[in-house]
Amino acid sequence: MKLIKYLVWILLLMGSLVFLLKFNELNQFEGNALAIKIPFLTDMPEYENGFNVWMVLVMTLTAGVIIGFLLALFQIISHKSEVFSLKSKLRRVQVELDSLRNESIEDDFLLTDEVDENTL
């Protein structure tokens, strides 16, 4: 099953690569690939002409994946800390329950079958 999953992912990545290459071929103006200029990077000499569109798509998707992994990591850490605190609380309650089970019940109270009118 894992092998099939890996093969599907590889095929998906190869399909994405083919899509990006076709995307780059279709988006040309006067023989030059379209470029996107990113603010604050136009001052640098190597980026003054901008990035190709496919590069911007790849960078955006990569940034999204990294941000998604970081958010998932923070959620996993918070859930693990919550599970840890619940386990410690469960241990305390279990110890308290075990101590109550071991205590003897005193027979000093009276049980009556009478019902008062005030309690109804």
Protein Blocks (a to p, Z undefined) as FASTA:
>chain_A
ZZmmmmmmmmmmmmmmmmmmmmmmmmcgehiacddddehklmpmklmnopafklmmmmmm
mmmmmmmmmmmmmmmmmmmmmmmmmmmmmmmmmmmmmmmmmpccdfkbccdfbdcfklZZ
